[in-house]
Amino acid sequence: MRRFAAIAVLFAVATTLSGTVFAKDDARVEALKTAEATRFQANVDADAKVLGQVLDDGLEYVHSNGEVNTKKEFIDSLVSGKRDYVSTTFEIQGVRILGDVAIVRGTAKVTVGENGQSRDLDLGYTDIWVWKDKRWQMTAWRSARMPPPAAK
Amino acid sequence: MRALILALLVSLPLAAPAAQSGEKPSPRGDEASARAALQARFDAALRADVPALDRLLADDLEYCGVSATCSTKAQYLESVRNGTRKFKSLVPRVERVTMYADSAVLTGKVYALSIGDGTERQVDAYFLVVLVWRDGRWQMTNQSSTLLQPAPK
């Protein structure tokens, strides 16, 4: 009886601990997906306040054209209109959480306004998020242009 | 005995959050060892050393190249094994290393001279690498690259 009780207690402990950890990870994944959607929309809105929250101070943003921005440079370029994201649709293909770091991989269709004309970009992207101050903050972005369909 | 079991069951909701909040940094390698691991990975790629790459790459590797296509570890190793991915030179320049609890993020540039179909091609790119500390060593779990100067669309 005692052995059975001990096993039952151990099982209950393991189940409870693993269950709460999984629940916590699920919540962090959902928070991350929300942060990603918020960030993309803030790009389109050129919303410096939201971007200030969702981007890490140490952000390294490498655009698909090879241009590199710090957090300040990136936000300034949107607010000034130098860079104009007319619209963005995105699809997250993978989210992995490694402790206080998360890797998000996805694709995005971005329409960029330039000199009164718009240009469409099909991108594959990876961004790195860090859990800081009780929220996800994007600390790195890399994107690459997908080959046109005919060349695939 | 019953009292003990009861006490344990009652304390479970308290114990669980305490266990998960204990996110102490794991005893991982330092920045120098992370840099060395990345250099070893590039060196192994240049030698097309599949056994070395197998050890240096995490099983859940995502390798996203400059054409925005991503490979798994098995796909990446096969491309090295069958010669699809071959280099004459591969020179990385690490510009930033950020250490986290049990991972490291390294960014920089890599200057690669690739060989394929009898032709050589210079591929210079920004890289973003995530190393994770597993089984007592650094393993690369993600590499994503962007061309320094992509061809105009």
Boltz contact constraints between the chains, C-beta under 6 A:
constraints:
  - contact:
      token1: [A, 2]
      token2: [B, 1]
      max_distance: 6.0
  - contact:
      token1: [A, 5]
      token2: [B, 5]
      max_distance: 6.0
  - contact:
      token1: [A, 9]
      token2: [B, 5]
      max_distance: 6.0
  - contact:
      token1: [A, 9]
      token2: [B, 8]
      max_distance: 6.0
  - contact:
      token1: [A, 16]
      token2: [B, 12]
      max_distance: 6.0
  - contact:
      token1: [A, 16]
      token2: [B, 16]
      max_distance: 6.0
  - contact:
      token1: [A, 17]
      token2: [B, 16]
      max_distance: 6.0
  - contact:
      token1: [A, 17]
      token2: [B, 19]
      max_distance: 6.0
  - contact:
      token1: [A, 20]
      token2: [B, 16]
      max_distance: 6.0
  - contact:
      token1: [A, 21]
      token2: [B, 20]
      max_distance: 6.0
  - contact:
      token1: [A, 24]
      token2: [B, 20]
      max_distance: 6.0
  - contact:
      token1: [A, 60]
      token2: [B, 107]
      max_distance: 6.0
  - contact:
      token1: [A, 62]
      token2: [B, 126]
      max_distance: 6.0
  - contact:
      token1: [A, 62]
      token2: [B, 146]
      max_distance: 6.0
  - contact:
      token1: [A, 66]
      token2: [B, 148]
      max_distance: 6.0
  - contact:
      token1: [A, 66]
      token2: [B, 149]
      max_distance: 6.0
  - contact:
      token1: [A, 98]
      token2: [B, 103]
      max_distance: 6.0
  - contact:
      token1: [A, 98]
      token2: [B, 132]
      max_distance: 6.0
  - contact:
      token1: [A, 99]
      token2: [B, 101]
      max_distance: 6.0
  - contact:
      token1: [A, 99]
      token2: [B, 102]
      max_distance: 6.0
  - contact:
      token1: [A, 100]
      token2: [B, 100]
      max_distance: 6.0
  - contact:
      token1: [A, 100]
      token2: [B, 101]
      max_distance: 6.0
  - contact:
      token1: [A, 101]
      token2: [B, 100]
      max_distance: 6.0
  - contact:
      token1: [A, 101]
      token2: [B, 103]
      max_distance: 6.0
  - contact:
      token1: [A, 103]
      token2: [B, 130]
      max_distance: 6.0
  - contact:
      token1: [A, 103]
      token2: [B, 142]
      max_distance: 6.0
  - contact:
      token1: [A, 124]
      token2: [B, 68]
      max_distance: 6.0
  - contact:
      token1: [A, 126]
      token2: [B, 64]
      max_distance: 6.0
  - contact:
      token1: [A, 126]
      token2: [B, 144]
      max_distance: 6.0
  - contact:
      token1: [A, 128]
      token2: [B, 105]
      max_distance: 6.0
  - contact:
      token1: [A, 140]
      token2: [B, 128]
      max_distance: 6.0
  - contact:
      token1: [A, 142]
      token2: [B, 128]
      max_distance: 6.0
  - contact:
      token1: [A, 142]
      token2: [B, 144]
      max_distance: 6.0
  - contact:
      token1: [A, 142]
      token2: [B, 146]
      max_distance: 6.0
  - contact:
      token1: [A, 144]
      token2: [B, 66]
      max_distance: 6.0
  - contact:
      token1: [A, 144]
      token2: [B, 68]
      max_distance: 6.0
  - contact:
      token1: [A, 144]
      token2: [B, 146]
      max_distance: 6.0
  - contact:
      token1: [A, 145]
      token2: [B, 150]
      max_distance: 6.0
  - contact:
      token1: [A, 146]
      token2: [B, 68]
      max_distance: 6.0
  - contact:
      token1: [A, 147]
      token2: [B, 67]
      max_distance: 6.0
